[in-house]
Amino acid sequence: MKTQRLYFIDAVRAFAILMMLQGHFIDSLLNPIYRDSNNIVYSTWEYFRGITAPTFFTISGLIFSYLLIKAKHKGTSALRIRKGFIRGLMLIGIGYALRIPIFEWFLGEFRTYFMVVDVLQCIGLSLILVILIYLITMRKTLVFSILMLVLGIIVFTTEPLYRSLELTNAPLFFSNYLSKSNGSIFTIIPWFGYICFGAFIATLFYRYLEHHRFKHITIVSFILVGLILIHWSSYIFMWLYGKTDVVLFYDVAYYNYLYTRLGNVLILFAVFYWFETLVKQPLILKIGQKTLSIYVIHFIIIYGSFTGYGLYQLIGKSLEPTQAIFGALVFLTTVCFISFYYVRNNAFVYSIIRKLVAKLRS
């Protein structure tokens, strides 16, 4: 079965990574006196910044699962699964490495903060979980599709049950993936839910992509479902609460950020898919394909990975709005330039890891 390349995916990834770069820059360096939620400019920026992580997780689940299913029909599942598993482990390793305080360790100071879980660890573990679920349901793509949709709904709907989860007696390495009580930025739940929904969307793309009206139907569906999730999902949960008297539905309705953000993501997907021919530019696609190296570079520059000296430590929250905006533009350009011209392709890193794995196996 011949499949088309989904160029809008790279465009969405490029948008998400650029939003993340400017979001981290401004959030880390903008003077607190200008953080006024009543200001329409700041509140708009804050709202769109909140879409970044859900977009990144959903698009990661979409593209990874799409490639898995595509590999099955090409007869290269084993290779794709092995590469995906290695990528998942690599993301987890890089996530931890970026927080290792090398100088402190040289001085004999050892803290556990480097064990907090951030976006890379969550995505890496999520990809491994997707692989395991795919292996279980490999013979039936439809089962994989339904299971990922159901898992996404369960993870989102049960969020009030684990919102304030604390695992005081569990090993720190394990508890950081489930609880924010020790400083984790992201936890596997609820963020794995976005990966699940992305995987479900991937099955729809692969199954119906060749249909001549698929693009129009998909765009309209994204918009309609997105609007329902944004404006009416809370009412739906309140209706369920009224019918079933299940308090969980009430709790979801009154703090419904997960489904609302998923609605934002679907609207964003619709816009990029609609204007795919316009956003299918070499520069945009290249940025979308370099997200990992861009993320690593920006993290080192802002937060001072390894050395402990970055913009956050050197400048702090001291910039005025105009300085922050101009600085963010310069920062985006610099990071992308370094990623394009001074960082080796991710395939080089993968080749090294594969050689190490081969040596260990031998």
URNOR-V990779 format. One record per backbone hydrogen bond with DSSP energy under -0.5 kcal/mol. CO is the residue of the C=O (numbers start at 1). NH is the residue of the N-H. Records with the same first field share a line. If there is no record, write none. Layout:
CO->NH + NH
This chain:
5->7
6->9 + 10
7->11
8->12
9->13
10->14
11->15
12->16
13->17
14->18
15->19
16->20
17->21
18->22
19->23
20->24
21->25
22->26
23->27
24->28
25->29
26->30
29->318 + 319
31->34
32->35
34->36
35->37
36->39
38->40
39->43
40->44
41->45
42->46
43->47
44->48
45->49
46->50
48->51 + 52
49->52 + 53
50->54
51->55
52->56
53->57
54->58
55->59
56->60
57->61
58->62
59->63
60->64
61->65
62->66
63->67
64->68
65->69
66->70
67->71
68->72
69->73
70->74
71->75 + 76
72->75
76->80
77->81
78->82
79->83
80->84
81->85
82->86
83->87
84->88
85->89
86->90
87->91
88->92
89->93
90->94
91->95
92->96
93->97
94->98
96->99
97->100
99->101
100->102 + 306
101->105
102->106
103->107
104->109
105->108
108->110
109->111
112->115
113->116
117->185 + 186
118->122
119->123
120->124
121->125
122->126
123->127
124->128
125->129
126->130
127->131
128->132
129->133
130->134
131->135
132->136
133->137
135->138
137->140
139->141
140->144
141->145
142->146
143->147
144->148
145->149
146->150
147->151
148->152
149->153
150->154
151->155
152->156
153->157
154->158
156->159
158->161 + 162
159->162 + 163
162->165
166->168
167->170
171->175
172->176
174->177
175->178 + 179
177->188 + 189
180->183
187->191
188->192
190->193 + 194
191->194 + 195
192->196
193->197
194->198
195->199
196->200
197->201
198->202
199->203
200->204
201->205
202->206
203->207
204->208
205->209
208->211
211->214
213->217
214->218
215->219
216->220
217->221
218->222
219->223
220->224
221->225
222->226
223->227
224->228
225->229
226->230
227->231
228->232 + 233
232->236
233->237
234->238
235->239
236->240
237->241
238->242
239->243
240->244
241->245
245->247
246->249 + 250
247->251
248->252
249->253
250->254
251->255
252->255
253->256
255->257
256->260
257->261
258->262
259->263
260->264
261->265
262->266
263->267
264->268
265->269
266->270
267->271
268->272
269->273
270->274
271->275
273->276
275->278 + 279
276->280
279->281
281->285
282->286
283->287
284->288
285->289
286->290
287->290
288->291
290->294
291->295
292->296
293->297
294->298
295->299
296->300
297->301
298->302
299->303
300->304
301->311
302->312
304->308
305->307
306->102 + 103
308->310
310->314
311->315 + 316
316->318
319->31
320->324
321->325
322->326
323->327
324->328
325->329
326->330
327->331
328->332
329->333
330->334
331->335
332->336
333->337
334->338
335->339
336->340
337->341
338->342
345->348 + 349
346->350
347->351
348->352
349->353
350->354
351->355
352->356
353->357
354->358
355->359
356->360
357->361
358->362
